Amino acid sequence: MAGKRERIAIRRIDNLAARQVTFSKRRRGLFKKAEELSILCDAEVGLVVFSATGKLFNFASSSMKQIIDRYDSHSKTLQKSEASSKLQSHVNDSTCVRLREELAEASLKLRQMRGEELQRLSVQQLQELEKTLESGLGSVLKIKSQKILDEINGLERKRMQLIEENSRLKEWQGWRCSSVPIQKLCMRKGSHLNP
């Protein structure tokens, strides 16, 4: 394909003359892009470039001093924000450590309540654990008894409803049975009763 440019690998140019020519061309292109950016986007742009020989090149859309002062001000604000962020991070870390310790302690107590890891406990600690378990068991039994009573009461209400429904069905069936044979009897004889 004619007219298509080959991409140049981005790495240091070894030939000094070629390096200086490339620097000069690319610097002009970079400064042109900086100027376009400042005009098109109404951005405040400051660009500082030092060549390999130490020569300074700069571009500023307004005043370089104003841009540098603004940059310094922004950097100080950013540093304060970062310091505050680090402090908050430290607080979060210490909170996280404390929560991990509490979780480990609670997990150990739970395992001990299940009868695990009891060998390291003293007699007094075992007695305290026993009291805690007895108290907990008492609460469990109380709630369990209440739930059983609630279920019994619910079943009793259901039983009474079924008895009432059964009585109504028997009444309805008795009424229906007593009225059906008369109509059948009348139809067989050929007589019609007017209701």
LOTI-957833 format. One record per residue (C-alpha): residue number from 1; x, z negated, y negated; chain. Coordinates in nm, 3 decimals, padded with zeros to 5 digits. Each point is the difference from the previous one (the first is absolute). Layout:
residues N
n: NUM, u: X, w: Z, v: Y, chain: A
...
//
This chain:
residues 195
n: 1, u: 00.000, w: 00.000, v: 00.000, chain: A
n: 2, u: 00.153, w: 00.112, v: -00.323, chain: A
n: 3, u: -00.006, w: -00.224, v: -00.304, chain: A
n: 4, u: -00.036, w: -00.328, v: 00.190, chain: A
n: 5, u: 00.260, w: -00.261, v: -00.096, chain: A
n: 6, u: 00.190, w: -00.202, v: 00.252, chain: A
n: 7, u: -00.027, w: -00.378, v: -00.030, chain: A
n: 8, u: 00.325, w: -00.175, v: -00.083, chain: A
n: 9, u: 00.084, w: -00.307, v: 00.204, chain: A
n: 10, u: 00.001, w: -00.309, v: -00.221, chain: A
n: 11, u: 00.349, w: -00.141, v: 00.035, chain: A
n: 12, u: 00.309, w: -00.041, v: -00.218, chain: A
n: 13, u: 00.152, w: 00.330, v: -00.113, chain: A
n: 14, u: 00.367, w: 00.000, v: 00.091, chain: A
n: 15, u: 00.115, w: 00.274, v: -00.244, chain: A
n: 16, u: 00.054, w: -00.161, v: -00.343, chain: A
n: 17, u: -00.086, w: 00.312, v: -00.204, chain: A
n: 18, u: -00.316, w: 00.065, v: 00.202, chain: A
n: 19, u: -00.093, w: -00.368, v: -00.035, chain: A
n: 20, u: 00.033, w: 00.014, v: -00.383, chain: A
n: 21, u: -00.205, w: 00.323, v: -00.023, chain: A
n: 22, u: -00.272, w: -00.149, v: 00.222, chain: A
n: 23, u: 00.003, w: -00.324, v: -00.204, chain: A
n: 24, u: -00.043, w: 00.193, v: -00.324, chain: A
n: 25, u: -00.289, w: 00.212, v: 00.134, chain: A
n: 26, u: -00.179, w: -00.289, v: 00.168, chain: A
n: 27, u: 00.047, w: -00.226, v: -00.305, chain: A
n: 28, u: -00.164, w: 00.259, v: -00.226, chain: A
n: 29, u: -00.287, w: 00.037, v: 00.250, chain: A
n: 30, u: -00.041, w: -00.378, v: 00.025, chain: A
n: 31, u: -00.006, w: -00.043, v: -00.378, chain: A
n: 32, u: -00.249, w: 00.287, v: -00.033, chain: A
n: 33, u: -00.229, w: -00.168, v: 00.257, chain: A
n: 34, u: 00.033, w: -00.334, v: -00.183, chain: A
n: 35, u: -00.101, w: 00.166, v: -00.327, chain: A
n: 36, u: -00.295, w: 00.176, v: 00.166, chain: A
n: 37, u: -00.113, w: -00.328, v: 00.154, chain: A
n: 38, u: 00.009, w: -00.176, v: -00.337, chain: A
n: 39, u: -00.195, w: 00.280, v: -00.173, chain: A
n: 40, u: -00.256, w: 00.078, v: 00.271, chain: A
n: 41, u: -00.077, w: -00.360, v: 00.096, chain: A
n: 42, u: 00.072, w: -00.174, v: -00.331, chain: A
n: 43, u: 00.250, w: -00.216, v: 00.187, chain: A
n: 44, u: 00.289, w: -00.190, v: -00.149, chain: A
n: 45, u: 00.302, w: 00.140, v: 00.185, chain: A
n: 46, u: 00.362, w: -00.107, v: -00.021, chain: A
n: 47, u: 00.267, w: 00.164, v: 00.212, chain: A
n: 48, u: 00.368, w: -00.099, v: 00.021, chain: A
n: 49, u: 00.251, w: 00.198, v: 00.207, chain: A
n: 50, u: 00.375, w: -00.051, v: 00.041, chain: A
n: 51, u: 00.203, w: 00.289, v: 00.140, chain: A
n: 52, u: 00.273, w: -00.049, v: 00.261, chain: A
n: 53, u: 00.251, w: 00.010, v: -00.288, chain: A
n: 54, u: -00.186, w: -00.281, v: -00.182, chain: A
n: 55, u: -00.162, w: 00.213, v: -00.271, chain: A
n: 56, u: -00.337, w: -00.134, v: -00.123, chain: A
n: 57, u: -00.311, w: 00.218, v: -00.026, chain: A
n: 58, u: -00.335, w: -00.141, v: -00.107, chain: A
n: 59, u: -00.353, w: 00.099, v: -00.090, chain: A
n: 60, u: -00.266, w: -00.212, v: -00.170, chain: A
n: 61, u: -00.353, w: 00.109, v: -00.084, chain: A
n: 62, u: -00.002, w: -00.251, v: -00.289, chain: A
n: 63, u: 00.289, w: -00.236, v: -00.074, chain: A
n: 64, u: 00.239, w: -00.094, v: 00.282, chain: A
n: 65, u: 00.031, w: -00.351, v: -00.150, chain: A
n: 66, u: -00.380, w: -00.049, v: 00.006, chain: A
n: 67, u: -00.016, w: 00.118, v: 00.359, chain: A
n: 68, u: 00.284, w: -00.232, v: 00.107, chain: A
n: 69, u: -00.156, w: -00.296, v: -00.186, chain: A
n: 70, u: -00.333, w: 00.070, v: 00.168, chain: A
n: 71, u: 00.175, w: 00.025, v: 00.338, chain: A
n: 72, u: 00.178, w: -00.335, v: -00.057, chain: A
n: 73, u: -00.328, w: -00.167, v: -00.098, chain: A
n: 74, u: -00.172, w: 00.140, v: 00.307, chain: A
n: 75, u: 00.291, w: -00.107, v: 00.224, chain: A
n: 76, u: -00.016, w: -00.359, v: -00.129, chain: A
n: 77, u: -00.376, w: -00.013, v: 00.061, chain: A
n: 78, u: 00.058, w: 00.143, v: 00.345, chain: A
n: 79, u: 00.270, w: -00.259, v: 00.073, chain: A
n: 80, u: -00.235, w: -00.282, v: -00.105, chain: A
n: 81, u: -00.270, w: 00.147, v: 00.221, chain: A
n: 82, u: 00.243, w: 00.025, v: 00.291, chain: A
n: 83, u: 00.112, w: -00.361, v: -00.053, chain: A
n: 84, u: -00.363, w: -00.109, v: -00.001, chain: A
n: 85, u: -00.061, w: 00.209, v: 00.309, chain: A
n: 86, u: 00.300, w: -00.159, v: 00.174, chain: A
n: 87, u: -00.129, w: -00.346, v: -00.089, chain: A
n: 88, u: -00.344, w: 00.090, v: 00.136, chain: A
n: 89, u: 00.166, w: 00.141, v: 00.311, chain: A
n: 90, u: 00.191, w: -00.328, v: 00.044, chain: A
n: 91, u: -00.325, w: -00.197, v: -00.037, chain: A
n: 92, u: -00.167, w: 00.231, v: 00.252, chain: A
n: 93, u: 00.294, w: -00.042, v: 00.240, chain: A
n: 94, u: -00.012, w: -00.380, v: -00.022, chain: A
n: 95, u: -00.377, w: 00.007, v: 00.050, chain: A
n: 96, u: 00.048, w: 00.228, v: 00.299, chain: A
n: 97, u: 00.261, w: -00.235, v: 00.150, chain: A
n: 98, u: -00.231, w: -00.300, v: -00.051, chain: A
n: 99, u: -00.293, w: 00.184, v: 00.160, chain: A
n: 100, u: 00.218, w: 00.103, v: 00.296, chain: A
n: 101, u: 00.101, w: -00.364, v: 00.052, chain: A
n: 102, u: -00.364, w: -00.113, v: -00.018, chain: A
n: 103, u: -00.099, w: 00.271, v: 00.248, chain: A
n: 104, u: 00.277, w: -00.102, v: 00.242, chain: A
n: 105, u: -00.107, w: -00.365, v: -00.024, chain: A
n: 106, u: -00.368, w: 00.086, v: 00.055, chain: A
n: 107, u: 00.091, w: 00.222, v: 00.297, chain: A
n: 108, u: 00.202, w: -00.283, v: 00.155, chain: A
n: 109, u: -00.290, w: -00.245, v: -00.044, chain: A
n: 110, u: -00.238, w: 00.250, v: 00.158, chain: A
n: 111, u: 00.231, w: 00.047, v: 00.300, chain: A
n: 112, u: 00.029, w: -00.377, v: 00.035, chain: A
n: 113, u: -00.381, w: -00.034, v: -00.008, chain: A
n: 114, u: -00.009, w: 00.248, v: 00.288, chain: A
n: 115, u: 00.244, w: -00.223, v: 00.191, chain: A
n: 116, u: 00.313, w: 00.206, v: -00.065, chain: A
n: 117, u: 00.336, w: -00.116, v: -00.141, chain: A
n: 118, u: -00.076, w: -00.373, v: 00.039, chain: A
n: 119, u: 00.339, w: -00.109, v: 00.141, chain: A
n: 120, u: 00.159, w: -00.050, v: -00.343, chain: A
n: 121, u: -00.280, w: -00.228, v: -00.125, chain: A
n: 122, u: 00.044, w: -00.377, v: -00.015, chain: A
n: 123, u: -00.254, w: -00.241, v: 00.154, chain: A
n: 124, u: -00.147, w: -00.067, v: -00.346, chain: A
n: 125, u: -00.034, w: 00.374, v: -00.071, chain: A
n: 126, u: -00.166, w: 00.048, v: 00.339, chain: A
n: 127, u: -00.248, w: -00.281, v: -00.079, chain: A
n: 128, u: -00.082, w: 00.160, v: -00.336, chain: A
n: 129, u: -00.051, w: 00.334, v: 00.173, chain: A
n: 130, u: -00.226, w: -00.169, v: 00.257, chain: A
n: 131, u: -00.213, w: -00.155, v: -00.279, chain: A
n: 132, u: -00.025, w: 00.336, v: -00.175, chain: A
n: 133, u: -00.106, w: 00.169, v: 00.324, chain: A
n: 134, u: -00.256, w: -00.274, v: 00.079, chain: A
n: 135, u: -00.144, w: 00.028, v: -00.351, chain: A
n: 136, u: -00.015, w: 00.377, v: 00.031, chain: A
n: 137, u: -00.156, w: -00.023, v: 00.346, chain: A
n: 138, u: -00.264, w: -00.240, v: -00.137, chain: A
n: 139, u: -00.088, w: 00.252, v: -00.271, chain: A
n: 140, u: -00.014, w: 00.282, v: 00.254, chain: A
n: 141, u: -00.229, w: -00.200, v: 00.231, chain: A
n: 142, u: -00.229, w: -00.095, v: -00.289, chain: A
n: 143, u: -00.037, w: 00.361, v: -00.117, chain: A
n: 144, u: -00.039, w: 00.122, v: 00.360, chain: A
n: 145, u: -00.277, w: -00.257, v: 00.063, chain: A
n: 146, u: -00.179, w: 00.105, v: -00.319, chain: A
n: 147, u: 00.020, w: 00.367, v: 00.096, chain: A
n: 148, u: -00.134, w: -00.076, v: 00.350, chain: A
n: 149, u: -00.292, w: -00.195, v: -00.154, chain: A
n: 150, u: -00.068, w: 00.288, v: -00.237, chain: A
n: 151, u: -00.005, w: 00.242, v: 00.294, chain: A
n: 152, u: -00.232, w: -00.229, v: 00.200, chain: A
n: 153, u: -00.236, w: -00.026, v: -00.299, chain: A
n: 154, u: 00.009, w: 00.376, v: -00.045, chain: A
n: 155, u: -00.077, w: 00.055, v: 00.370, chain: A
n: 156, u: -00.285, w: -00.255, v: -00.019, chain: A
n: 157, u: -00.151, w: 00.185, v: -00.298, chain: A
n: 158, u: 00.034, w: 00.328, v: 00.191, chain: A
n: 159, u: -00.168, w: -00.161, v: 00.306, chain: A
n: 160, u: -00.293, w: -00.119, v: -00.212, chain: A
n: 161, u: -00.038, w: 00.347, v: -00.153, chain: A
n: 162, u: -00.003, w: 00.156, v: 00.347, chain: A
n: 163, u: -00.262, w: -00.250, v: 00.121, chain: A
n: 164, u: -00.221, w: 00.081, v: -00.300, chain: A
n: 165, u: 00.047, w: 00.373, v: 00.050, chain: A
n: 166, u: -00.077, w: -00.037, v: 00.371, chain: A
n: 167, u: -00.324, w: -00.187, v: -00.082, chain: A
n: 168, u: -00.107, w: 00.271, v: -00.244, chain: A
n: 169, u: 00.071, w: 00.269, v: 00.259, chain: A
n: 170, u: -00.205, w: -00.186, v: 00.263, chain: A
n: 171, u: -00.291, w: -00.035, v: -00.243, chain: A
n: 172, u: 00.014, w: 00.366, v: -00.094, chain: A
n: 173, u: 00.030, w: 00.108, v: 00.364, chain: A
n: 174, u: -00.293, w: -00.225, v: 00.099, chain: A
n: 175, u: -00.220, w: 00.147, v: -00.274, chain: A
n: 176, u: 00.101, w: 00.352, v: 00.090, chain: A
n: 177, u: -00.061, w: -00.053, v: 00.374, chain: A
n: 178, u: -00.345, w: -00.141, v: -00.065, chain: A
n: 179, u: -00.107, w: 00.297, v: -00.216, chain: A
n: 180, u: 00.146, w: 00.284, v: 00.213, chain: A
n: 181, u: -00.207, w: -00.045, v: 00.321, chain: A
n: 182, u: -00.334, w: 00.013, v: -00.189, chain: A
n: 183, u: 00.083, w: 00.339, v: -00.151, chain: A
n: 184, u: 00.112, w: 00.137, v: 00.338, chain: A
n: 185, u: -00.315, w: -00.133, v: 00.161, chain: A
n: 186, u: -00.218, w: 00.161, v: -00.263, chain: A
n: 187, u: 00.172, w: 00.338, v: 00.034, chain: A
n: 188, u: -00.045, w: 00.004, v: 00.378, chain: A
n: 189, u: -00.375, w: -00.054, v: -00.023, chain: A
n: 190, u: -00.033, w: 00.273, v: -00.255, chain: A
n: 191, u: -00.140, w: -00.222, v: -00.269, chain: A
n: 192, u: 00.163, w: -00.016, v: -00.338, chain: A
n: 193, u: 00.015, w: -00.317, v: -00.199, chain: A
n: 194, u: 00.011, w: 00.036, v: -00.372, chain: A
n: 195, u: 00.253, w: -00.235, v: -00.147, chain: A
//
